[in-house]
């Protein structure tokens, strides 16, 4: 079970509960984004910005 949870108390508590329930089947993947709140925050910071206003060429 790969867990990409938030880097906050709620995320750590959820991970702890999952580990109690499922043991070694649980893998904490939040180390991939230690300086970010969550996976989405990390992805938004590392991906190029995409414009919402594409220019049409006629």
N, C-alpha and C positions, 0 to 999 in steps of 0.2 A: 504494500500500500504506500504509494508515493504521496507525501503530504507537502503541499506548497501553501502553508498557512501564513497568516500575518505574523510579523515580528513584533508582537505585543503580548500582553498578559493573556488575552483571550486565545490567541494562537498557541501559545505555549501550554496553556491549560488544556486545550483541545488535543494537542499532541500527547500530552501526558495521559489523558484518558484513553486515547487510542492505543497507546503503548501498553497500558494496563490490560486492555481488552484483547489486543491482538499480538502483543509481544514483539518478537524480532521481525515480524512481517511488515512493521511500520518503519518507513524511512523518512527522516526529516530533510526536506529539500530546501528549507529556507536559508541555508548557508550559501545558496547561489546568489542571494540578494541581501547581504547583511546590512547594507547601508540604506535600505529602502523599507518602506512600511509593509509592502506586500509585493507579490509577483507582478501585478498590473502596474504599480508605481515603477518598478524596475524596468519593465518592458517599455513603458512610455518614455522613460529617461534614456534608454539605449537605442531606440529605433528612430530612424529618420522621420521627420515630420511629413505628413501627407496632407496636402491641401484639400479642403472640402469644396473648393471652387475651381473645378477643372475648366480650363479655357477651351472653348470649342473653336476649331479651325474650319472654316468653310472654303 
